[in-house]
């Protein structure tokens, strides 16, 4: 199986000028080893790892020397044979396996409380290490996150940044968001799910990175459980199709994503994306889906990313169960 090893490719943009790092055929599984969002904030996986600081640390100083900062390293581009501009790339997430350690924290100047006087300690730089413990599978794919001696939780790993290259523009991996995917920190981009992204160039030119071992709704501070990881993906191509934004197929439901500012506009866009999906693929009229969104308790809105940082937009999802996917009017 083809595998891109950690550290061999580190990029901070979705750039169609980059040389291809991997060529894969539709249906071919491949693996990518990713770095954490701050490119090695935790140096090693020993029992007492070396952890960089948010302030007065040469590692962070180097990342902050660029603008936008060199956060969110990605691996790519990955060329998918047979995928052309005007197609849709379907990326199936086979598994996501976090590293032994992750971290969350506070980046000074970032987040809704970065200038708060009421919550002054929430504006100070901080790194909180989270240890990842193996689960029933013997791996961290279904493991536990040890936040402190008193608090653990189930890991829910996912890929925070998954993107194809745009037609003409180059987007940074930190701030790039759109129908091509990008840094949308959507926790439904996880094992067993298929993500649909528009392809704007030959080969789609896929980038992968920014794995989170877990995340609460909104990712309030701009850092979830950031971690290195090993991911396995399998791609397929849907010919001659264009989507309004990212879509996700889960075993029991479908999720239509919206990316916009303010948050309510992201929700509106997600609902519109869902209505198009229901109409085009399931024969459900706009009127029928519009009414169901108001009346059916099974329709849910997810808030994935609501980060106050530079030009980052908010990310929401409209979710509907598959057992409701039939015309009712």
C-alpha positions in Angstrom: 0.0 0.0 0.0 1.3 3.5 -0.9 2.1 5.6 2.2 3.4 9.2 2.6 5.6 9.2 5.7 5.4 12.0 8.3 7.8 14.8 7.7 8.5 14.0 4.1 5.9 16.5 2.9 4.9 19.6 4.8 2.9 22.3 3.0 0.8 25.2 4.1 -1.4 25.8 1.1 -3.6 24.0 -1.4 -1.4 24.9 -4.4 -1.8 23.3 -7.9 1.8 24.3 -8.6 3.1 21.9 -6.0 4.6 18.6 -7.3 2.4 15.6 -6.9 3.4 13.4 -3.9 1.3 10.4 -4.7 -0.8 9.1 -7.6 -3.7 6.8 -6.8 -6.3 5.0 -8.8 -10.0 5.1 -7.9 -10.7 2.3 -5.4 -7.1 2.2 -4.3 -6.6 2.6 -0.5 -3.6 4.6 0.6 -2.2 6.0 3.8 -1.0 9.5 4.9 0.9 10.3 8.1 0.0 13.8 9.2 1.5 16.3 11.6 -0.4 18.3 14.2 -1.8 21.8 13.5 1.3 23.5 15.0 3.8 21.2 13.2 5.2 19.3 16.1 4.1 21.0 19.2 4.9 17.8 21.1 8.3 16.6 20.1 8.2 12.9 21.0 6.0 10.1 22.4 8.0 9.3 25.5 6.5 9.1 28.9 7.8 12.7 29.6 7.6 14.3 26.1 9.1 17.7 25.2 6.2 20.2 24.8 6.7 23.6 23.1 5.1 26.7 24.7 2.7 29.2 23.1 4.9 32.2 23.9 8.6 32.8 24.1 9.4 29.6 22.2 11.5 29.4 19.0 9.2 26.8 17.5 6.2 29.2 17.7 8.2 32.2 16.7 9.2 30.4 13.5 5.5 29.5 12.7 4.4 33.1 13.4 7.0 34.6 11.1 4.8 34.1 8.1 1.4 35.7 7.5 -1.0 34.0 7.7 1.0 32.0 10.3 2.3 28.6 9.2 -0.3 26.7 11.0 -2.2 23.7 9.7 0.4 21.7 7.7 -1.0 19.4 5.1 0.2 16.6 2.9 -0.4 16.8 -0.9 -1.2 17.1 -3.6 -2.4 13.6 -4.2 -3.4 12.9 -7.8 -6.5 10.8 -8.3 -6.4 9.1 -11.7 -9.5 9.7 -13.9 -10.7 12.7 -11.9 -11.1 15.8 -14.0 -12.2 19.4 -13.5 -16.0 19.3 -13.3 -16.1 16.0 -11.5 -16.8 15.3 -7.8 -14.2 13.4 -5.7 -15.6 11.0 -3.2 -13.2 10.4 -0.4 -13.9 7.5 1.9 -12.3 7.6 5.3 -11.1 4.1 6.1 -9.6 4.9 9.5 -8.1 7.7 11.5 -5.5 6.7 14.1 -4.2 9.5 16.4 -0.7 9.5 17.8 0.0 8.9 21.5 -0.3 12.6 22.4 -2.5 15.5 21.4 -2.9 18.9 22.8 -5.4 21.7 23.1 -4.7 25.2 24.3 -4.9 29.0 23.9 -3.1 30.9 21.3 -2.7 34.6 22.4 -4.8 36.9 20.3 -7.0 34.1 19.0 -10.5 33.1 20.1 -13.6 34.9 21.4 -12.0 35.7 24.8 -8.6 36.8 23.6 -9.1 40.3 24.9 -11.5 39.6 27.7 -11.1 41.3 31.1 -13.7 39.2 32.7 -11.9 36.0 31.7 -8.3 37.3 31.8 -6.8 33.8 32.3 -8.5 32.7 29.0 -6.4 35.2 27.1 -3.0 33.8 28.3 -1.0 31.3 26.1 -1.5 27.8 27.4 -0.8 24.2 26.2 -2.8 21.3 27.6 -1.4 17.9 26.8 -4.0 15.1 26.1 -2.7 11.5 26.2 -4.4 9.1 23.9 -4.9 5.6 25.3 -5.6 2.5 23.1 -9.2 1.2 23.0 -10.7 -2.3 22.4 -9.0 -2.5 19.0 -5.6 -2.1 20.6 -5.2 1.3 18.8 -6.3 4.9 19.4 -8.9 4.7 16.6 -11.4 3.8 19.3 -9.4 4.9 22.4 -9.7 7.3 25.3 -8.4 10.8 25.7 -6.8 11.4 29.1 -7.2 15.1 29.8 -6.2 14.9 33.5 -6.0 12.5 36.4 -9.7 12.9 36.9 -11.1 13.3 33.4 -11.0 11.0 30.4 -13.4 10.8 27.4 -13.9 8.6 24.3 -11.8 9.8 21.3 -13.7 10.7 18.2 -10.9 11.2 15.6 -11.5 13.0 12.4 -9.7 14.9 9.6 -9.9 18.6 10.2 -8.5 19.6 6.8 -9.4 17.8 3.6 -9.3 19.8 0.3 -8.9 19.7 -3.4 -7.1 22.5 -5.3 -9.2 25.4 -6.6 -9.3 26.2 -10.3 -7.2 29.4 -10.2 -6.6 30.5 -6.7 -4.1 29.3 -4.1 -5.6 29.0 -0.6 -3.6 28.7 2.6 -4.3 25.5 4.6 -5.1 27.7 7.6 -7.8 29.9 6.1 -8.8 28.1 2.9 -12.5 27.1 3.0 -15.1 26.4 0.3 -16.8 23.8 -1.9 -13.4 22.3 -2.3 -13.3 21.6 1.4 -10.4 23.1 3.3 -9.9 23.8 7.0 -13.5 23.3 8.1 -12.8 21.1 11.2 -16.0 19.1 10.5 -16.0 16.2 13.0 -18.1 14.1 10.6 -15.1 13.7 8.3 -14.3 10.5 10.2 -13.9 6.8 9.8 -16.7 5.0 7.8 -17.9 8.2 6.2 -17.6 9.5 2.6 -16.8 13.1 1.9 -17.8 14.7 -1.5 -15.6 17.5 -2.8 -15.7 19.4 -6.1 -12.7 18.8 -8.4 -11.5 21.9 -10.2 -8.3 20.5 -11.8 -7.0 17.3 -13.4 -6.4 14.7 -10.7 -8.4 16.7 -8.1 -5.1 17.3 -6.3 -6.1 16.3 -2.8 -4.6 17.6 0.5 -4.9 16.0 3.9 -4.0 17.2 7.4 -5.0 18.7 10.7 -6.3 15.6 12.4 -8.2 16.1 15.6 -8.6 13.2 18.1 -11.7 14.9 19.4 -13.5 18.3 19.3 -16.4 20.0 21.0 -19.0 21.8 19.0 -17.6 25.2 17.7 -13.9 24.4 18.5 -14.2 27.6 20.6 -10.5 28.4 21.3 -9.4 27.5 17.7 -7.6 24.4 19.0 -9.3 21.0 19.5 -7.4 17.9 20.4 -4.7 18.5 17.9 -2.5 15.5 17.0 -0.3 13.7 14.6 -2.1 10.8 13.0 -2.1 8.0 10.4 -5.1 8.0 8.1 -6.2 5.7 5.4 -8.4 6.9 2.5 -10.0 5.4 -0.6 -11.2 7.7 -3.4 -13.8 7.3 -6.1 -14.8 9.7 -8.9 -18.3 10.9 -9.8 -18.2 12.2 -13.3 -19.7 15.5 -14.5 -21.2 16.7 -11.3 -21.0 20.0 -9.3 -22.0 20.6 -5.7 -22.8 23.9 -3.9 -20.6 22.8 -1.0 -19.1 19.8 0.8 -21.4 16.8 1.5 -20.9 13.8 3.8 -22.5 10.4 3.5 -22.7 8.6 6.9 -24.0 5.1 7.5 -27.4 6.3 8.8 -27.6 9.9 7.6 -26.4 12.5 5.2 -24.9 15.9 6.0 -24.8 19.0 3.8 -22.3 21.6 4.9 -22.5 25.4 4.8 -19.5 27.8 5.2 -20.2 31.4 5.7 -20.3 34.4 8.0 -22.2 35.1 10.2 -23.2 31.7 11.6 -26.8 31.9 10.6 -25.8 32.3 7.0 -23.7 29.1 7.3 -26.8 27.4 8.5 -28.9 28.8 5.7 -26.3 27.6 3.2 -26.2 24.2 4.7 -30.0 23.9 4.5 -30.0 25.0 0.9 -27.3 22.5 0.1 -29.4 19.8 1.7 -32.5 20.8 -0.2 -30.6 20.5 -3.5 -29.3 17.1 -2.5 -32.8 15.9 -1.5 -34.3 17.2 -4.8 -31.6 16.0 -7.2 -30.8 12.6 -5.7 -34.0 11.6 -3.8 -36.8 13.3 -5.7 -37.9 15.3 -2.7 -39.4 18.6 -3.7 -38.1 21.9 -2.3 -41.5 22.5 -0.6 -41.4 19.0 1.0 -37.9 19.4 2.4 -38.6 23.0 3.5 -41.5 21.9 5.6 -39.7 18.9 7.0 -36.8 21.1 8.2 -39.3 23.0 10.4 -41.4 20.0 11.6 -39.4 16.8 11.6 -37.4 16.4 14.9 -35.0 14.1 13.0 -33.6 17.1 11.1 -30.6 18.6 13.0 -28.2 21.4 12.6 -24.5 20.9 13.6 -22.1 23.7 14.4 -18.7 22.4 13.6 -16.4 25.4 13.6 -17.1 28.9 15.0 -13.7 30.3 15.5 -12.9 34.0 15.9 -9.6 34.2 14.0 -8.6 36.3 11.0 -10.8 35.6 8.0 -12.0 32.1 9.1 -15.7 31.6 8.4 -18.1 29.5 10.4 -19.0 25.9 9.4 -22.4 24.3 9.9 -24.1 21.1 8.8 -27.7 20.1 8.0 -28.2 16.5 8.9 -31.1 14.2 7.9 -31.5 10.4 8.5 -31.5 8.0 5.6 -34.7 6.4 6.6 -36.5 9.7 5.8 -35.1 9.9 2.3 -38.3 9.5 0.2 -40.9 11.9 -1.2 -43.7 12.5 1.3 -45.8 15.0 -0.7 
